[in-house]
């Protein structure tokens, strides 16, 4: 029998880069200014490294289909698991809506189109349902889409960085990159964008599922965390440098900033910028496709356990894909883009994208205390990879990233000055609405769970009576 090909360290690092690297978040991160280099470095150490180690242990120890939902459920019970599943899912259709808006913004930007809101909404709906349809089939059927997207992502960021270096040498920098400018100012507006950097680091738990195919997971997984994190940070910062060379940070658009930077760096819209724009539009769809399977299976798995509404438990009998979750993604995203013209925010992309970031960060909060709890209540479980260190070090590794998540979420949704009202109040309202809807779904799930439990007890009683 032919020996199964082992997954190399290079493969694990490449997969981490492909899954986690999202081009559309480069501009919001660059909007922090020169101090983003400080934040990338400090968060790489204080957040990504401990998060990667913890997800590596949990992902290789508890290998069920539920992922984060399973880990939190085992540690803190059904309701907390259901909350994680809800926020982990709801971020996705919101993200889909934000990228649909960005897709049409880039399209009109590179082709110089002037179209009305109804036409833009039609294009956005086509984008949403195209992604939804592809997500109803196994990822293996669309592997070429993801491979091409990986090339497109790296090409965009490398081109932006190279052009930025050339611009800096020949024409100077649009922003100050001196030593003092690299230090954080703790400006309230900048702090709200730090959540984007944390968002850029999430998704590494996908790589941990490959542990069984690795030659030495105990060694390769932490190496993949370190090398993957450094590469991801490099690509983001390289692209951010290119933006910083072209556009002053206070004038950088969170939606059109990337294309604006290319336009300024090459002196206008030309075939090169159009090609970059088309590649960028392509990566927006590919990002959603690459994440859809994981998000949909968590929702599907939770629904099977009555922790999400029944509709999420529907699957295609032919390929066993969770089509219920996929269709719900399309419906929710469609409602959002149709409602977008009525939202009091000039930057609709950022309104949706920021809400999506908040929802995803919330879903990861309980992962860190769940790690400590499972170490305590399930100490004898075999762990292919185990985070090294004593109890004190493990608490530091868990609570520091947890504190960073909570603090960042506070600055992302709570308006601390009148200037932030227009931007943050819609995000705050959206977060509250998502939380309330989630709690309603959880309560309905409790009733379904109770019904099934009672039915099992009755069936067991009837069987025992028949045997007697």
N, C-alpha and C positions, 0 to 999 in steps of 0.2 A: 504494500500500500504506500502511496506517495505521501511523504511527510508534509503536514500542514505548514505552509509558509508563515514564519513568525513575523510579528509586527515590530519593525525596527524603531529605534529612538527617533530617527529622522521622520518616520511616518507619523508618530505621535505628535511631534513638534509641528509638522506641517498641518495636521488636522486641527490642532489648537489654533493656529493662525487663521486657517480658513473659516472655522466656525465663529471665532470671537471677533475677528477684524471686520468692522462695519464702517464703510466709507462715509456714510451720511452723518456720522457722529463726529467726524474730524472737525468740521466747522464750529459746532457748538463748543467743543473742547478748546479750540483755538481762540474763541471769544473771551476766554479767561485772560488772555494777554501773555506777556512774557513769563509771568509767574507760573504758567501751566507746567513749565519744565520742572519746577520745584515740586508741584503737586503730583506729577506723574512719578517722579522718583520716590517720594515719601509714601504714596499710596501703593506703589509696586511692592514696597517692603512691608508696610503695615497692613495692607488689605489683600493684595493678590496672592502673596506667598502663603499666609496662613489660610486664606480661603481655598487655595489650590491644594494644600496639604490635607485640609479637612475633607474636601470633596473627594480627594483621592482615597482616603480611608473609608469613608462612607460608601462611595461608589463601588469599591472593590469588595467590601464586606457584605453589603446588602444589595444584591444584584437584581432585585425585582423590577418590574416595568414602571413602578410608580415614582422612582427617583426621589426628589426632595419631599414629595407628598408622603411617600412610604416612611422615610427617615423620621419626619416630624410626627407622623401618626403613631409610629412605634414608641416614640419617646413621650409624647404628651397627649395622645388620644385622638379619637376621630375628629372632633371639632377643629382642633388646631391643624390637623392634616387637611381637612376640607378647606380651611381658610387659605392655606398655602396653595392648594390646587387651584382655588378660585383666582387668586391674584396672579399665579403663574400663567393661568390661561388668559385672563381678561387683558393682560398687557399686550397680548399678541394681536387681537383685532384692532386695538387702539394704535399699535405700531403700524399695522397694515394701513389704517386710515392715514396716518402721518406720512407714510411713504407714498401713498397714492397722491396726496397733495403735493409732495415734493417732486414726484414723477412729472406731473403736469407743469409745475413751476420750471423745472429744468427744460422740459420740452419747449415751452413758450420762450424761455430765455435764449436757448441756442439757435432756435429758428426764427426768432423775432416775431412771434405770433401775437396777435391781439384778439382774443376770443372772450366771449361772455361767460358768466358763471355756469349757466346750464350746459354749455358745451364742455367746459372743464369737468363738471360733475360726471358727464357721460364717459369721458376718457378715464376718470378715476374709477368709475364702476367697472369698466372693461378691465382695468389693471387688477382690481380686487378680485373679480370673478375668474380671471385667467389664473392667478396665483391659487385661488381656492380649488379650481378644477385640477390643476397639476398636483396639488397637495392630497388629492383623493387617491393617488396612485403611489406605489412603493418608491422610495427615493432611488432605488437602483434603476428604475425606469427613466429617471431624469439625472443620472449621474453626470452626464456630459455638461448639463447646465451648471452644476456646482464647480466642476473642474474649470470650465471657462471663466466662471465668476472669480475664482481664486486668482487666475492670471490677470483679469481685469482690475481687481482690487489692488494688487501689488503694482501693476503698471500705472494706475492713476496716482498712487501715492509717491512712487519713485519719480515719475515725471514732474509732479508738483514740487518735490524736494529739490530735484536737479535744477529746475527753472528758477527756484527761489535762490539757490546758491549763485547761479549766473547773474540774476538780478542784483543780489547783494554786492557782488564784485564789480559790476558795471555801473549800477545806478544807486546803490545804497539801500538801506533798509527802511521800511515804512514804520517799523516799531523799534524801540530801544531794547537791545539784547545785552546790555552791559550787566555787570555783576549785581548791582543794586536792583535793577529792574526785574531780575530773575527771582528775587525774594517775594514772598506773598505779602499782599497789602491787607488781606482780610476784608476786602471790599464786599459788601452784602451782595451786590450783583454778581461778582466773581464766584462767591461761595455757592450760589445757586447752580452754577454750571459744573461744580465738582462732581455732582451726581452723574454727569455724563461720563466722567473718567471711570467711576465705579461701574457704570453700565458697560463700558468698553471691556472690562475685565471679566465679566460674567459669562458662563457657558463652559467652563473647563471641565465640569463633571461629565460632559459627553465623552471626553478622552478616556476617563477612568473605566468606561465600559469595555475598553480594549485590553484590560489587564490580563485576561486569560490567554490572549494571543501573543503576549510579550515574552521574551526570553527571560527577563529578570525584572518583573514589575516593581519590586522593592527599590531597585536602583533607577530604573528608567522613568517611573512616574514622577518622582521629585525632579529629575533632570529635565523632563518635558515641561514641568511647571516653570522652572527657572528659565530655560532657553526660550520656551514659548512666550513667557511674559516679557522677556527682554526684546524679542523680535517684534511683538505686538506694540510695545511702547515705542520701539524704534520707528516703525512704519507710521504710527500716529504722529510722533514728534517730527519726523522728517517732512511729512505733509504739512504739519502745523508751521514749521519753519518757512516752507514755501508760501503759505498764506501770510505769515508775519512779514515776509519780505515785500509782499504786494499790497496788503490792505491793513490800515491802522486797526487795532483790536476793537476800538470803540465804534468803528464803522463796519465791522464784519457782520454780515447777515448769517444767522444760524441756519437758514435754508439755502440761500443762493451764494453763500460765501465761497464754497469750493470752486464753482464755475466762475464767479467774479474774479477770483484769484488768477485762474488761468487766462481770462480775458485781459487782465491788467498786465500779466507777465509776458504775454505774446503780442500785446498791442491791439487787441480787438478780436472779434469773432471771425475765425477762419476755419478751413477744413479740419485742422488739428483739434481745435476747441470743440467742434461738432462731434468728432470721433470720441473725444474724451467724454463729452456729454452723453453720447449714446451708450458708451461703456458704463458710465455712472448709472444711467437709467436701468441698464441691464442688471447691475449688481443689486439694485433696490429690490427687484423681483426675486433674484437668487437668494438674497439674505432671508427673505420670508420663507422660501421653499426649504432652505437648509434648517430652519428652526421649527417648521410646521410639524414635522413628524414627532419630535420630542414633546412639544407643547400639547399636541392633540392626543398623544398616548397617555400623558398624565391626566388630562381631562377625562378620557375614555376609561382609564383604570379607576379613577375616583368615582365616576358615575356607576361603574359596575359594583362598587361598594356603597352606593347610595350617598356618596359625599358630594356629588354634583347632580344637576338635573338629569332626568332620564334620557333626554335628547342626545346627550353627549355619549351615551352608551351604544348608540346605533353604529353598526359597522357594515361594510360591504361584504356579503357572503362569499364573493368570488376571490377577493384579495385580502380580506380581513383588515382593511384599512378603516380607521375611525372617521367615517364620513359625517357623522353627526356633529363632531367638533369642528370639522372643516367647514361645513355649511353654516354653522353658527358664527364662525370667524367672518365669513363673507357677509352675513346678515348684519352683524354688529358694526363692522367697518363701513358697510353701505349706509347705514343709518347715520353714522358720524359724518361722513363726507357730504351727505344731503343736508344735514343740520349745520354744517360748517359756516355757511354764509350768515347764519343768525347768531354766531358766537362773537361776543364783543372783544375780539383780539385781532390785531392787524397781522400777526404772524401765526396763521393757523397751523402751519407745520410744527412750530415750536410748542404751541398749546397742546397738540396731540402727542408730540414726541416726548415732551416733559412729563405728561400724564402717564404715558407708557413706561418711561424710565422709573417713575415713582412706584407704579404697580409692580414692576419686576423687582425693584429693590426691596419692597415690602415682603415679597414672597420668599426672599432669602434670609430675612431676619431670624426666623426660628431655627434655621439650619445650624447655627452656631451653638445655641444652648442644647439642641438635640444631640449634637456630637458629644458633649459632656455627659448628658443624661444616658445615652446609650453605652458609653464607656462604663458608667456606674451600674446600670441595671442588666447589662449583657456583657460582663467582662470575659466570659469564657468563649465567646464567639471567635472563630478563627478569622484573623484579619490579614489578608495577603499583603497589604501595606498598612503600616501603623505609624501614626505621627509620633516621632520620638519626643521624650521629655517627661518630667515628673508632673505632679498635679498642679503645681504653681505655674509652670511654663505652659501647660495645656490651657489653663484658665486665661492666661494672657493671650495665647494664640486665638482663643475663641471670643473673648470679650472685647479686644481692641477693634477687630473688624466690625463686630456688632455695634459698638459705640459709634464708629465712623458712619455706618449705615443710618443709624437713628439721627445723628447730628445733621448729616447731609440731607436727609428727608425733611427735617425741620426747616432748613434754609431753602429747600426747594418748593415747599407748599405754603409756608406761612409768610404773608407780606409784612415786612418790618418797617416799611415807610410808605408814604402815599404814592411814591413813584412806582412801587411794585404792585399796586392794587390791580391795574388792568391786566398785568401779565400773570400774577399768581392766584388771584381769586378764582378764575375759571378752573385752574389746576386743583385748587383746594376743594371747590365744589364737586369736580369730577371724582376726586379721591373719596370724598364723603359719600357720593352717590354709589360708587363702585363698592364701597364697604357695606352700605345698607343693603344693596341688592344681593351681595354675597351672603350676608347674614340671613336674609330671607330664604335663599336657596339652601343654606345649611339646615335651617329649621324644617323645611320641606323634606330634605333628605333624612332628617331624624325620624320623621313620621314613616317614611318608606322603609327605613331600616328596622323600626319597631314592628311594622306589619310583617316584614319578612321573618324577623326573629320569632314572632308569635306563631307564624305559620309553620316554621321549622319545629317549634316545640309541640304544636298540635299534631303534625305529621309523625313526629317521634313517638308521641303518646299513643296515636292510633296504631302505629306499627307494633309497639310493645303490647297493646291490648290484643291485637290479632295473634301475636306469637303465644300469648298466654291462653 
